[in-house]
Amino acid sequence: MEKQLSKEQVSILSYFMIRSCFMGLAMEMLVQISKQDSIFGLITGFLFGFIPLILYQYLMNYNPNFSIIELNIYTFGKKLGKIINFILIGFVFVLATIIFWNLIVFISSQYLYQTPPLFIAIMFIIPIFYLLIRRLKGISRVSLILFLLSIILYTISIIGLLGQVHWYNFRPLFTQSLSSFFNSSFHYFSYCTLVLFLITIIPKNQIQERNKKNLTQSWRIGYALIHLFTLSALFFTIAVFGIKMTMIYQYPEFHILKRVNIVGVLERIESTLAFRWIFDFFISITFCLYFVTEGIKRNFSLKKDKLFFIIEIIVCFIIVFTSTYIFPNNTIGFYFLTNYFPAFLIFFFFILPACTYFILKFKKKG
């Protein structure tokens, strides 16, 4: 089978997925629950994340020819496996819808104040659809380009904020209860580590391994480096703004960029620097829809290209409207995503793969 992407591109896709769930979701939950202690909640959630990461690596290594779709059919049987896959694909579509909703809210509130959300959704679904029909090769290549641009924008942001860090903004530490600490860790773990499950849609034999460092080791190193980006975003936001201002803003990661100042030359460039979050949303939504369409194709063994093309159109059409009307308002949306959605992430992206793992272990012993 033709190799579709390199192991480095797997880490890049992981970067965009984690970042898209951090911006506007996990970070706000961290600071609301643990306040200035949220740094420790993030670190703990990151460490717990190695458990599902190892689980996903085992599932991908079990049979290099299988994606998670074929593996579920092999594990649970043809009928039950297809039902489980169908429900799983539906949940990934819901996740894509929520990320798309977050993108629309971000664009509406920070860029296009008077533009109808439906128009914003249509504006973004066109390039997403184009990239989707280019399949995995197209997604990985565009991801690499956007990743390099993101690193440049990130570097400019960090340089412009270094002189404004105030360590006293973290005082006093350890003021929150132990339950708040574990609650914030749970939310970060749910949103910023379990989304890596989506990588399992790619059979391992489609991933290039050009040197001695295999996918397992490379992905773990990439995982650790990715969380340095989320940690730095949380650190600089609190260190510059303080916890009270951080809790007031809807997107504090965006507003802090207004403070970027490089020797008096680069100022008020927050709209440009924030493009990296748009990149995060864009690639993450595209890959979620890739999981959905590829999952449908593999689950129902679709062979006709025209039928598959129609499915891609239908999926993109549906997500435009569901992402626009999924929540009546932002308050209800944030309440649902804080109190209920993490449980769904745990079930579909951790408990279900864990069941697959234990059944496979049992079969192996048998």
CORPE-V667416 format. One record per helix or strand of 2 or more residues. SS is the DSSP state (A for helix, B for strand). FROM is the first residue (numbers start at 1). TO is the last residue. If there is no record, write none. Layout:
# CORPE-V667416
SS,FROM,TO
SS,FROM,TO
This chain:
# CORPE-V667416
B,5,6
A,7,62
A,68,76
A,78,110
A,117,133
A,135,164
A,167,170
A,178,192
A,194,201
A,204,206
B,207,208
A,215,241
A,243,248
A,252,259
B,261,262
B,266,267
A,270,273
A,275,299
A,305,325
A,330,339
A,341,365
